[in-house]
Amino acid sequence: MKKLFYTVLVLIITYNGVNAQTGKTSDTDSSLFFKNFKYVEIGGASFIGTSFNYERHLSEKPSGFSMRVGLGGGFVPSLFSDDIQLFGVLAAGLYYKMSVSASNTHFIELGSTYSYIFSKGDFNASIMSGSVAWRYEPQKSKLLLKAVFMPVVYSVTDNQVLGIPWFGFTIGSRF
Protein backbone atom coordinates (compact mmCIF):
# COMPACT_ATOMS: atom_id res chain seq x y z
CA MET A 1 0.00 0.00 0.00
CA LYS A 2 2.87 2.37 0.82
CA LYS A 3 4.47 1.67 -2.56
CA LEU A 4 1.22 2.53 -4.34
CA PHE A 5 0.85 5.76 -2.36
CA TYR A 6 4.43 6.88 -3.10
CA THR A 7 4.11 5.92 -6.77
CA VAL A 8 0.95 8.01 -7.14
CA LEU A 9 2.57 10.91 -5.27
CA VAL A 10 5.61 10.86 -7.58
CA LEU A 11 3.35 10.75 -10.67
CA ILE A 12 1.37 13.78 -9.46
CA ILE A 13 4.52 15.78 -8.71
CA THR A 14 6.05 14.82 -12.07
CA TYR A 15 2.85 15.72 -13.92
CA ASN A 16 2.76 19.16 -12.25
CA GLY A 17 6.44 19.75 -13.05
CA VAL A 18 5.91 18.96 -16.73
CA ASN A 19 2.85 21.23 -16.93
CA ALA A 20 4.72 24.06 -15.20
CA GLN A 21 7.32 24.09 -17.98
CA THR A 22 4.89 24.47 -20.89
CA GLY A 23 4.82 28.27 -20.61
CA LYS A 24 1.02 28.48 -20.70
CA THR A 25 -0.56 31.11 -18.51
CA SER A 26 -3.88 29.25 -18.32
CA ASP A 27 -5.16 25.81 -19.29
CA THR A 28 -8.58 27.12 -20.24
CA ASP A 29 -10.65 30.23 -20.80
CA SER A 30 -11.57 31.52 -17.34
CA SER A 31 -15.15 32.23 -18.45
CA LEU A 32 -15.66 28.47 -19.02
CA PHE A 33 -13.89 27.24 -15.89
CA PHE A 34 -16.23 26.50 -12.99
CA LYS A 35 -14.92 25.74 -9.51
CA ASN A 36 -18.13 24.47 -7.88
CA PHE A 37 -19.93 21.21 -8.55
CA LYS A 38 -23.21 19.76 -7.33
CA TYR A 39 -24.07 16.18 -8.13
CA VAL A 40 -25.93 13.00 -7.28
CA GLU A 41 -23.82 9.90 -6.73
CA ILE A 42 -25.27 6.40 -6.89
CA GLY A 43 -23.10 3.92 -5.03
CA GLY A 44 -19.63 5.34 -4.39
CA ALA A 45 -19.33 6.92 -0.93
CA SER A 46 -22.85 5.85 0.05
CA PHE A 47 -22.15 2.25 -1.07
CA ILE A 48 -25.63 0.84 -1.81
CA GLY A 49 -27.38 4.20 -1.46
CA THR A 50 -27.50 7.61 -3.08
CA SER A 51 -25.82 10.83 -1.94
CA PHE A 52 -26.16 14.51 -2.81
CA ASN A 53 -22.79 16.26 -2.93
CA TYR A 54 -21.08 19.63 -3.17
CA GLU A 55 -17.51 19.77 -4.49
CA ARG A 56 -15.14 22.74 -4.56
CA HIS A 57 -12.16 22.81 -6.92
CA LEU A 58 -9.21 24.41 -5.09
CA SER A 59 -6.91 25.21 -8.03
CA GLU A 60 -6.95 28.08 -10.53
CA LYS A 61 -6.71 25.63 -13.44
CA PRO A 62 -8.77 22.56 -14.38
CA SER A 63 -6.21 20.07 -13.01
CA GLY A 64 -5.65 20.17 -9.28
CA PHE A 65 -7.08 19.41 -5.85
CA SER A 66 -10.73 19.45 -4.88
CA MET A 67 -12.74 18.53 -1.82
CA ARG A 68 -16.27 17.30 -1.40
CA VAL A 69 -18.96 16.88 1.23
CA GLY A 70 -22.12 14.87 0.82
CA LEU A 71 -25.23 13.65 2.55
CA GLY A 72 -27.23 10.64 1.51
CA GLY A 73 -28.71 7.33 2.46
CA GLY A 74 -30.50 4.25 1.31
CA PHE A 75 -32.21 1.11 2.44
CA VAL A 76 -31.39 -2.56 2.81
CA PRO A 77 -34.32 -4.97 2.45
CA SER A 78 -34.33 -7.97 4.76
CA LEU A 79 -34.26 -11.37 3.08
CA PHE A 80 -36.12 -13.19 5.86
CA SER A 81 -38.71 -10.65 7.07
CA ASP A 82 -40.69 -7.61 6.00
CA ASP A 83 -38.28 -5.21 7.74
CA ILE A 84 -36.39 -2.62 5.76
CA GLN A 85 -33.23 -1.17 7.30
CA LEU A 86 -32.80 2.55 6.48
CA PHE A 87 -29.37 4.19 6.76
CA GLY A 88 -27.80 7.60 6.32
CA VAL A 89 -24.35 8.58 5.07
CA LEU A 90 -22.14 11.61 5.67
CA ALA A 91 -19.24 11.73 3.20
CA ALA A 92 -16.15 13.92 2.86
CA GLY A 93 -13.26 13.55 0.45
CA LEU A 94 -10.08 15.02 -0.98
CA TYR A 95 -9.19 14.42 -4.64
CA TYR A 96 -6.62 15.30 -7.28
CA LYS A 97 -7.74 15.41 -10.89
CA MET A 98 -5.44 15.39 -13.93
CA SER A 99 -6.51 16.35 -17.42
CA VAL A 100 -5.91 13.59 -19.95
CA SER A 101 -7.20 15.49 -22.98
CA ALA A 102 -5.96 18.62 -24.73
CA SER A 103 -9.42 20.20 -24.46
CA ASN A 104 -9.65 19.64 -20.67
CA THR A 105 -12.83 17.59 -20.94
CA HIS A 106 -11.55 14.19 -19.76
CA PHE A 107 -9.90 13.78 -16.37
CA ILE A 108 -8.48 11.01 -14.22
CA GLU A 109 -9.15 11.59 -10.54
CA LEU A 110 -7.31 10.02 -7.59
CA GLY A 111 -8.53 10.48 -4.06
CA SER A 112 -9.77 9.32 -0.73
CA THR A 113 -13.24 9.45 0.83
CA TYR A 114 -14.38 9.13 4.43
CA SER A 115 -17.96 7.88 4.92
CA TYR A 116 -19.82 7.77 8.21
CA ILE A 117 -22.76 5.40 7.92
CA PHE A 118 -25.49 5.51 10.56
CA SER A 119 -28.90 3.97 11.12
CA LYS A 120 -31.46 3.56 13.85
CA GLY A 121 -30.38 0.93 16.29
CA ASP A 122 -26.80 -0.08 16.91
CA PHE A 123 -25.29 0.06 13.42
CA ASN A 124 -22.73 2.82 12.83
CA ALA A 125 -19.61 2.52 10.69
CA SER A 126 -16.66 4.71 9.67
CA ILE A 127 -15.17 3.77 6.32
CA MET A 128 -12.17 5.13 4.38
CA SER A 129 -11.81 4.34 0.70
CA GLY A 130 -9.27 5.14 -1.97
CA SER A 131 -10.67 5.89 -5.41
CA VAL A 132 -9.79 6.19 -9.07
CA ALA A 133 -12.32 7.94 -11.29
CA TRP A 134 -12.87 9.08 -14.85
CA ARG A 135 -14.53 12.52 -15.13
CA TYR A 136 -16.13 14.07 -18.17
CA GLU A 137 -16.61 17.86 -18.09
CA PRO A 138 -17.45 19.19 -21.57
CA GLN A 139 -16.28 22.79 -22.00
CA LYS A 140 -19.41 23.99 -23.79
CA SER A 141 -21.81 22.89 -21.04
CA LYS A 142 -21.96 22.62 -17.26
CA LEU A 143 -22.43 18.83 -17.28
CA LEU A 144 -20.41 16.54 -15.00
CA LEU A 145 -20.28 12.77 -15.47
CA LYS A 146 -18.08 10.57 -13.32
CA ALA A 147 -17.47 6.83 -12.92
CA VAL A 148 -15.68 5.85 -9.70
CA PHE A 149 -13.81 2.66 -8.80
CA MET A 150 -12.84 2.17 -5.16
CA PRO A 151 -10.31 -0.70 -5.07
CA VAL A 152 -9.52 -0.32 -1.35
CA VAL A 153 -12.28 -0.03 1.24
CA TYR A 154 -11.11 0.13 4.87
CA SER A 155 -13.40 -0.10 7.89
CA VAL A 156 -12.09 2.26 10.57
CA THR A 157 -14.72 0.88 12.95
CA ASP A 158 -13.50 -2.74 12.59
CA ASN A 159 -9.85 -1.84 11.84
CA GLN A 160 -9.74 -4.07 8.75
CA VAL A 161 -9.69 -3.92 4.97
CA LEU A 162 -13.01 -5.05 3.52
CA GLY A 163 -12.57 -7.58 0.74
CA ILE A 164 -14.81 -6.05 -1.90
CA PRO A 165 -13.98 -3.20 -4.29
CA TRP A 166 -16.83 -0.79 -4.97
CA PHE A 167 -18.18 1.38 -7.79
CA GLY A 168 -20.13 4.60 -8.12
CA PHE A 169 -21.68 6.76 -10.83
CA THR A 170 -22.20 10.51 -10.75
CA ILE A 171 -24.24 13.01 -12.73
CA GLY A 172 -24.31 16.70 -11.91
CA SER A 173 -23.46 20.22 -12.95
CA ARG A 174 -20.83 22.90 -12.51
CA PHE A 175 -21.48 26.45 -11.39
N, C-alpha and C positions, 0 to 999 in steps of 0.2 A: 504494500500500500504506500509506503514511504517513497519507493522508487517511482511509482506512478505520479504521486504528488510532485516530486522534484522534476520529473520529466515534463509535466504540464507547465510548471512554473518556468522552466528554462525556455519552453516553446513560446510562452506568452511574452517573456522578456525579449527573446530574439525577434519575434514578430513586431513588437513595438520599436525595437532598434532599427529594423529594416524600414518600417514606415516613416520613422523620424528622418531618414536620410533621403527621402524622395524629393524634398524641396517644396511639397505642396503646402499651401497655407490652410486649406480646408479640404476635407474629403467629399463634401457635398454642399449644395446651395443651402444656406442657413434658413431660407424661407420654407424649405421642404423637410427640415430636420426637426423632429418632435422628440421631446425628452420624457414625456409622460405617456404611460400606457394603462389602459383598463381592459381587462379580459376575463373570460370564463374559462376555467380549466376543468376538464373531465379527466378523472384519474390524477396522475401526478402527485402533488403534495397532499391531496385529500384521499389518495389511494382509491377506494371504490366509491368515492363520492364526487361532488362538484364543488368548486370554490370560485369565489369572485375576488379578483386581485387588482391591486394598484402597483405599478412598477415605475420607478424613477431612474432614468439614465443619468449617470453622474459625470460623464465626459462631455467635452465640447464637440466631439466628432462621433460618427456612428459606431465605431468600434470602441469598446471600453467597458468599465464597470457599471453595473446597475444593481439596485436592490428592490425587493418586492415584499409586500405584506398581503395577506389574504385571509378571508373568512369563508368557511363553507361547511359542508356536512353531507350526510347521506343516511342510508338505512341498510341494515343487514337482515334479510328475512330468515326466520328460523326454519330449519328443515323438518323438525319434529313437533312443532306446535304452531299456533296461529300468532305467536308473538313476533313483533318486528322491533329490532333494536335500532334506535336512532342514535346518531353520533354527530358531534361537531368537530371542526378542525380550525385551528389558528395556525397560519403558516407564515414564515419569514425566510428570506433567502438573499444570498449575495452571488452575483454572476459576472462573468466576463464574456463578452461577445466579440467575435472576430469576423470581419467581412471576408467572404470567400468569392465575391464577385466584384467586377470593376464598377458596376452600377450601384453598389451598396444596397442590394435587395436581398441577398442570401447571406445568412450568418450562421456560424457555428458558435454555440454557447456552452461554456463550462461553468459549473457552479455547485453550490451546496444549499440545501433547504432544511430548515428545522420545522417539524410539524408537531403540534400538541393536539392530540386526539382525546376528546372527552365525551362522556355519555352519562345518562342517569344511572345510578348504581355505582358499582366499584370500578368500572373500567376507565382508566386514564393511561395514556401512553405518550412518551416523548420519543420522537424518531428523527434521526439525521439521515440525509440521503445525498449522495453525490449525483450529479446529472450531466448528461451530454444532450444537447438539443440542436435541432435545425430550426432556424427562424426565417420567415419570409416577410419582408416589409417593402412592398412595392413603393417606389418613389412618387408615383402619381396619385396615390390614394393613402388613406390613413389605416388601411387594413393591417392586421397582425395575425399571422398563422404560425403555430409552433408545434412541433412534435418532440416530446421529451422521452429520453430513455434514462432510467435510474438503475445503473448496474449494481450499486452498493447501497443497501438499506440497513441502517444500524439502529437498533432499539436502545436508546439511552436508559429507559426504564429497566430493561432486562440485562443490560450490559452485554449484548451479543449481536453479531451480524445475522440478519434474517436471510434465509437462503434463497429468496425469490427476487429477481430483478423486477422493476415496475415500469409502466409506461404512462404517458399522459398526452392529451391533445388540447390545444388552446386556440381560441378565436377571440379577437378583440380589435381595439382601435387605438390609434395614437392621437395625442392632443397636445 
